[in-house]
Amino acid sequence: MDEYFSDKELGKKHPIIEDIPINVWNGIVAIFEEYKTNNYFSSAFPEKCYDNNSLIVGFNEELFNDRVKAEIPNIIIPIRRKQVENNSFPEWGIEETETEEIYVDKYSTLDFIEFLCRNFKTPIQKDYHDFFKHYHLDFKDDLEQKRLFIEKLNQLFERNGLVFILEENCQIKRKTPKEFTELIKNYKTKDLRLNELISSANNKFKSVTLEERLSALEKIWDAFERMKTYYEEINKKHSIEQLLELASGGNAHLKEELDREAKELTRIGNEYQIRHFETDKKPIKNLEFIDYLFFRMMSFINLIVTKLENIK
């Protein structure tokens, strides 16, 4: 879609916001109403012709509400825009109050977007039913129209600095900050299990849920421990020594720094609930701290694994 002037002049907002403000919800509802009115969800939720129950003529909102509530129990129906209450009438003797920013439930909102995407089909007007003054509809999978629908939703996320993106397969993922895009990739070393662990960690890290992102930490720490034994023909201590020698390029000072970092990452993995979940381990509940730990570990792994990829 076309960029706004401010995007060109000032740059786009950095995607760091995890919550969904009420103005974004209202924008989502506006897009939903636009496509609902034009029957893009009528194939899955059809209003039938009174003369012929096999023919679709429009959108059945009651059927839609029943299904969306059944599949997304926490969503509030009917789907409506929300307003922020602002009792600001000083001339009536009521004390003026600032409007508070209100957030909507993140998970039910993102589930709702995926629900809409999965039930999207382009309507085609067929014959006109003169008596009831409506068209009978047919439907097709129209990738171009679906992409436009997805782009409109993603533009809402982007313009408001949200970390989410709706993909063409109708799944919502978290955006990776562009500074770290090169780290979130698949690797091809001779150790296939190491490659799998890194890939699994990357996929889980893109999830919007706290549980999956904690699982991503566990996987990337598992990859770290696996990497330590890359040279399986020698013991773990000597394998680590050889890895650090490779990554440092023979620079003694750099090798010392990498050795210090490896020990610190090992300590973090042992003290926090990453790979071990005993009661004396510290839980991790902060999303920003998860990001910090993940990218810190990925930076270390990337430094070594990219060297291993070059070894034939």
N, C-alpha and C positions, 0 to 999 in steps of 0.2 A: 504494500500500500504506500501511498505518497507520504513523504516525511513532512512534518510541520516545520515552520520557519525556525522556531526555537531549537528544534533538534539539530538543524543545520548550523545555527549560529552558536549555540551553547553546548551542543553535544547531548546525547541521550542520558537519561538518568541511570545511575549505576543500580543494577538489580540487587537490592539488599533487603527489601521488605518481605517478611514472611507472613504477615497478617493481611487480611483483606478488608480495607476500609469501606464504609457504607457507600461512598460515591462510586467505587468500582462495582459493588454489587448492583447498584442502580443501573450502571452501564451494561452489565451482563443481562439484566432484566430487559432493558431497552432493546438489545440485540435479539434476545429470545422473542420478544413481542413482535419485532419486525418480521422475523422468519416464521413465527407461528401464524401471523395474519396472512402470510403468503403461502401457507400450507406445506412448509418444508418438513413438518413433523406429523403430517396427516396420514402418511402411509402406515406408521406404527400406531397412531391413535386416531382412527378414522371415524368421522361422522358419516353415516350411511344414508343413501337416498331412501325416501319413504316409499317410493314405487318399486325399488329393486335393491334389496339389502346387500347385494354383491357389489354395488357401485359406491364409490367414495365421493363425497361432495365437499368435505371440509374437515376441520379439526375438532375432535371431541375432548374438550377441556376436562370434563369429569373423569373420563377414562385416563387421561394423562396424569391428573392429580393422584388418582388411586395408585397408578404404577410408580410414579416418582416417589410417593410417600412410602410405598412398600419396599422399594429398593434403596431409598435414602431416608431412613427413619427420623433422622434429626432435622431434616429440612422442614421449613414452615410453609404450609400451603394455605390458600392459593399463593402462587408465585406473584409477588407484588414488589414494587419499589418501596423502600423504607425512608422515613423522614426522621431527621434529628429534631427532638423537641427543644424548643428554645423559647422560654418564657421571658421574652424581652419586650415588656410594655411599660416603660417607666411613666408614661403619661397616665396610666391607669393605677399608678401607685404600687406596681409590682416591681420588686427588686430585679434589676437587670443581671442576667447571668450569662456567662460565656457558653457558647455551644461546645459541647464535648465531642471529640472525635469518637465515633462508634465503629466497632469492627463486627463483622458477621462471622458465623462459624466457618472456619477455613475448610475443613474437610467436607462438610456437606455441600459447600459452594463449589469446590473443585470436582466433587462427585457429580454434581448437577451439570457442570459443563461437559464432562465426559459422557454423561447420559444423553445430553442433547446431540452431541457429535455422533454417537453410535446410532441414533434414531433419525439421522438427517437423510432425506431423499428429496430430489428436485421434482416438483409437481409438473404435470403436463395436462393442459386443458384438452378434453376430448369433445364429445357432443354436448350441446346446450340443451338443458331440460326446460322448455319454455314454461310449463305449468308452475314449477317451483322456482323458476328463474335462477337456476344455478348450473354450473358446469359439472360434468362428471370428470373425475381426475384419474390419471394414470401417473406412474412415478418411475424415475430412473436414477441410477447412481451416477451423479455428475461430479467428477473430481474437481473441476474448475470452480463450481459454485461452493463446494465443500471447503476448498482451500480459501476462498474469499471469506466464508464464515469463520474459519479458524484464524485467519489473519486479523479480522476485526477484534476477536477476543484477545489475541496476543498483543495487539496494539494497546488495548486497555492495560494489560499487565505491564507492558514496556513503558508507556507514558507515565505510569504511576510508580515505577521503580520496583515492581514486584519480581520475585525470583522465579516465577513459574512460566512455563511455556507449554502450549497445547500442540502435540505433534499430530501428523497426518493419520496415525493409527489410533487417534482419539485417546491417547494416554497423556496425562500431564506429568511433566518432569520439572526438576529444578534446573535453572540455568547455572552453568559453571562460570564463575567470574573469568573474563577474558584473559586476565593475567595468568590463570592456571589452566587454560584450555589445553595446552600442550601436555600437561601432566595426566589429564583424564583420557587415556588412550589405551589401546591394547599393545602388549609387548610380545616379542617373539624371541625368547631365549630357548635354549635346548631343554630347559626344565619346563615341561608342559604344565605340571601342577602349579608351579609358580605363576605362570602366565594366567592360568584359570583363576587363581586366587585374586590377582590384581584386577582382572576383568570383572569378577563378581563384586569386588569392593566398589569399583567405579559405577557399576549399574545400580547398586544399592544406594550409593551416595546421592544419586540423582533423584531419589524418591522424596516425596514431600513429608513422609511420616518420620517421627522421632525414632521409632523402633527400627525401621530399615536403615536409617543413617547410623544408629548405634551398631547395627549389624555390619555396616560398611567399615566402621572402625575395627571391629573384631577381625574381619576378613583381611584388612590391610596390615594389621599387626601379625596375623597368621602368615601373610606373605613375607613380612619382614623376618620372622623366625625361619621360614622356609629358605629364604635367600641366604641366611647365615650358613646353611649347610649345602650351598651350591656345589662346592667341591667335595662331593661325597666320598671321594677316595681318601680324604684326610679328615682328621677330627674337626669338630665345630670351631674350636679356638683358632686353629691354623687356617680353616676355610675363611673365617672372618678376616684374619690377617691378610690373606691373599686378595680378598675383595677390596679391602681398604687400600692396599698397595696399587691395585688396578685403578680404582677411582681417583686416587691422588696423583697418579702419573709419576710416582716416585718422589713426590715432594714431601719431605719429612714433616714440615709444619702443617701442611694441609691434611696429611694422614693423621696427625695428632688431633686436629680439630674434628675430623670425621669419626675417629675413635671415641672422642668425648661425646659427640652427638649420638652415636650408636648406643653408648652406655646410658645416656639420658633417656632415649626413646625406650630402651629396655626397662628402665626404672618406671617410666610413666605407665607402660603396659602392665607392670606388676602391681602398681599402687592403685590404679583406677580400675573400674569395672569395664574392662575392654575385653580381655581374654579370660579373666578370673572374676568370679562373682561371690566370693566369700564375704561375710558381713563386715570384715575389716577393710574391704576395698572401697574406695571412694566412688560414689555414683556420679554419672555425668548426665545433666539434665538441660544444659544450656546449648542451644543450637549453634551459637557463634563459637563456643569452645569446641564443639564437634568439628566444625569447619577448620578451625585453627589446627587441631591435632591431625586431622586427615591430610591437610595440605602440607603440614610439616613432615609427616611421615612419607607422603608421596614424593616430596622434593628429595628426600634422602634416597628413597628407593630408585627414583628416576636417575639420579646421578650415577648409581652403580649399574642398574639394569641396562641403560643405554650402552654402557661399555661392554656388558656381557653379550648384547645383541650383535656386536661387531666381531665376536670371537666365533670363528668357524670350526 
